Amino acid sequence: GTLSGMANGTLILEVETRQAAQSEKKVKGRLKMIIDSVAGGFGRGRCDGTLTGRIKENVMKAAFSGTAYVSEGDAELTGTLKGEFSETSARGTYHFSTGMESYRGKWTLEKQ
């Protein structure tokens, strides 16, 4: 998938879902980003972390935590991903924070 906005690059989600209620699923997994550019000039790199949340009526709300490894140094990240899922794709918004900087943008995924 792709990231665009204050961080640009490639997004990879590896998640498992489990039925929680009739119209709700719990989601848990790994999130990886290959970062091409970041607002503020923090350089290129990658980010690895975990994702937990819920999908209800094809809408996901999930929390993320991980570490960004960019050319200007490492940083702990926390944030959220929200979006809509279909049978073949997903899209939504992200909001990540390092504690000093905050990043917002959009993401898209195609099911593999």
N, C-alpha and C positions, 0 to 999 in steps of 0.2 A: 504494500500500500504506500501511500504518500502522506507527508506532513507539509503543510504550507502555513504561512503566517510569520510569526516571530522566530520560528525555527523551521527550517526546510530540510527535507530529506526523505528517507525511506522508513516506513513503519511496518513492523512484523509483530503480529499477535499470535500467540500459541495458547489457546484457551480450551478449557473443558467446561461444559455446562451440566447442571444437574437440576432436575425438576424440584422446585421448592413449594409451589402451590399450583393450582389449576392453570393460571395464566402467567406464572412467574418462574424464572429459572435463575439459579445462582451461577455466577461465572467466576472462574479463577484461572490464573495462568501467568505466563511470562510476556513481557512487552520488551521489544528491542527496537532501537532507533539507530539508523546510520545517518549522522547529522552532517549535512553539506554546508549549512551556514546557520548562524544564530544572530539575532538582533543584538547589538552592542559589540559585535566584533570578537566574540569569544572563540571563534575558529571552528574547525571541523572535528569530528570524532564519532563517538558512539554513546549510547545510553542503554543500560540493562536494568530491568526491575521486575516487580510483580504487580499484578492487577487483581482486584477482587471487587465484585459488585453484583448487580442484578439486571436481568433483562425481563421487562414486563411489557406485554403487548408490542413486542419487537423494538422497544426502546431500552438502550443500555445506559446505566449510570454506574460508573466504577471509579474506585480510588486507585491511585498508582503511587508506588514509592520505588526509588532506585538511585543509581549513580550515573552521572554523566562524566564521560572521560573525553575532554576536548583539549585542543592544543594549548589553551590558556590555563589548564589545570582541571582537577576533578571537583565535582560538586554533587552533594546529595540533593535529590529532587523529590518532591511530593506533588500530587495534583489529582486532577479528575479528567476522565474522558466521558463524554456523553454522545449518544448517537442512535441512529435508526439502523436496524438490520433487516435485510431481505434474504431470500434463499441464496442469492449469489454475490451480494455485496453489502457493504456497510459504509456509513459516512456520519461525520459529526464534528464536534468541537473538542479542543483540549485546553486545559489551563494547568501549567506547571509552575512551580516556584522553587527557588534555591534558598529562600530566606532573605536574600538580598535583591534578587531579580525575579520578575514574573513574566511568563511567556504565554501567549494565547494564539490560537489559530484553528485550522481545520484539518481533518484527516479523512482519508478514504481507504477502503480495503476491498479487494476482490477475494472471494472464497477460493481456496486451493484444493 
